[in-house]
Amino acid sequence: MASTVDAPTAAEADLRVCAQLDRIERMIEKGHDVIEAQDLLRQLELILDQWHVRRRLILDALAHR
C-alpha cells in the first residue's frame, strides 16, 4: 500500500520561508556561514512562486468551466 504525504498549504509554505529567514538571521548573528541556507531559501521561494502561478492557472481554468 502506497503512503501519501500531505502537501503543505500556501500559508504553511509561506511560514517555512519565514522560518528559513529567521534561521539565516540567527546564523548571521552567530557568525555562521549562510551560503547554503540562503540557497535553500532561494529554492523555497522559487518553488512557492511556481506553486502560486500553477494554483492561479487551475483556479482560472475552473472559473471558466
VOBA-1610 file (N, C-alpha, C; in pm, whole numbers, padded with zeros to 5 digits, always signed):
BEGIN
Met+00085-00118+00000Met+00000+00000+00000Met+00090+00125+00000Ala+00064+00216-00092Ala+00145+00337-00102Ala+00106+00436+00006Ser+00204+00501+00061Ser+00175+00604+00160Ser+00163+00738+00091Thr+00085+00825+00150Thr+00069+00958+00093Thr+00126+01060+00190Val+00172+01168+00134Val+00225+01278+00213Val+00140+01400+00182Asp+00090+01462+00284Asp+00010+01582+00264Asp+00101+01697+00222Ala+00065+01762+00112Ala+00140+01877+00067Ala+00105+01996+00156Pro+00202+02083+00180Pro+00173+02200+00263Pro+00079+02296+00192Thr+00002+02368+00269Thr-00082+02473+00212Thr+00007+02592+00179Ala-00050+02689+00108Ala+00026+02809+00075Ala+00070+02881+00202Ala-00018+02886+00300Ala+00015+02953+00427Ala+00130+02881+00496Glu+00127+02748+00496Glu+00235+02671+00558Glu+00367+02691+00483Ala+00358+02698+00351Ala+00479+02722+00272Ala+00536+02860+00302Asp+00448+02959+00313Asp+00494+03094+00349Asp+00561+03094+00486Leu+00506+03017+00579Leu+00566+03007+00712Leu+00704+02942+00706Arg+00721+02846+00618Arg+00851+02781+00603Arg+00956+02880+00550Val+00914+02965+00456Val+01005+03067+00405Val+01043+03164+00518Cys+00945+03207+00595Cys+00971+03297+00708Cys+01063+03232+00811Ala+01040+03103+00836Ala+01125+03031+00932Ala+01269+03023+00881Gln+01286+03004+00751Gln+01421+02998+00696Gln+01488+03135+00707Leu+01413+03241+00684Leu+01468+03376+00701Leu+01515+03398+00845Asp+01434+03354+00940Asp+01471+03365+01082Asp+01598+03287+01112Arg+01608+03165+01056Arg+01728+03083+01078Arg+01852+03153+01024Ile+01840+03211+00906Ile+01952+03279+00845Ile+01996+03398+00931Glu+01900+03475+00980Glu+01934+03589+01066Glu+02008+03543+01192Arg+01960+03435+01254Arg+02027+03383+01374Arg+02167+03331+01341Met+02180+03267+01227Met+02311+03215+01186Met+02410+03329+01164Ile+02363+03437+01100Ile+02448+03554+01076Ile+02492+03614+01209Glu+02397+03628+01303Glu+02429+03684+01435Glu+02536+03601+01507Lys+02536+03470+01483Lys+02632+03382+01549Lys+02760+03364+01467Gly+02769+03431+01354Gly+02889+03427+01273Gly+02903+03304+01184His+02793+03234+01159His+02797+03115+01075His+02790+03149+00927Asp+02841+03059+00845Asp+02830+03071+00701Asp+02684+03045+00662Val+02627+03132+00583Val+02485+03120+00548Val+02461+03092+00400Ile+02565+03062+00326Ile+02550+03042+00181Ile+02451+02930+00150Glu+02465+02815+00214Glu+02373+02704+00187Glu+02232+02736+00234Ala+02220+02803+00346Ala+02088+02841+00397Ala+02020+02939+00302Gln+02097+03032+00246Gln+02042+03128+00151Gln+02003+03058+00021Asp+02083+02960-00021Asp+02048+02883-00140Asp+01916+02809-00119Leu+01900+02749-00002Leu+01776+02680+00029Leu+01659+02778+00027Leu+01678+02894+00084Leu+01574+02996+00085Leu+01534+03034-00058Arg+01632+03056-00144Arg+01601+03090-00283Arg+01520+02979-00349Gln+01557+02853-00324Gln+01483+02741-00380Gln+01340+02737-00327Leu+01325+02757-00197Leu+01191+02759-00138Leu+01105+02868-00201Glu+01165+02985-00221Glu+01091+03098-00279Glu+01052+03069-00424Leu+01143+03009-00501Leu+01113+02975-00640Leu+01001+02873-00648Ile+01007+02771-00564Ile+00904+02668-00563Ile+00769+02729-00524Leu+00770+02813-00423Leu+00647+02877-00378Leu+00588+02967-00487Asp+00674+03042-00556Asp+00628+03127-00666Asp+00561+03043-00774Gln+00625+02932-00811Gln+00567+02845-00913Gln+00437+02783-00865Trp+00429+02750-00738Trp+00308+02693-00683Trp+00193+02794-00697His+00222+02920-00665His+00118+03024-00675His+00073+03041-00821Val+00168+03038-00915Val+00133+03052-01057Val+00044+02936-01100Arg+00083+02815-01065Arg+00004+02698-01106Arg-00134+02698-01039Arg-00138+02739-00914Arg-00266+02746-00844Arg-00358+02845-00913Arg-00304+02960-00950Arg-00384+03062-01019Arg-00434+03008-01152Leu-00350+02938-01228Leu-00394+02881-01356Leu-00507+02781-01337Ile-00496+02698-01236Ile-00600+02599-01207Ile-00730+02668-01168Leu-00720+02766-01079Leu-00841+02838-01037Leu-00907+02911-01153Asp-00826+02972-01240Asp-00880+03040-01357Asp-00951+02942-01451Ala-00889+02826-01471Ala-00950+02725-01559Ala-01082+02676-01501Leu-01086+02655-01371Leu-01209+02611-01308Leu-01319+02717-01315Ala-01280+02842-01306Ala-01377+02951-01310Ala-01440+02967-01448His-01367+02922-01551His-01418+02937-01689His-01489+02812-01738Arg-01521+02721-01652Arg-01595+02599-01692Arg-01740+02629-01709
//
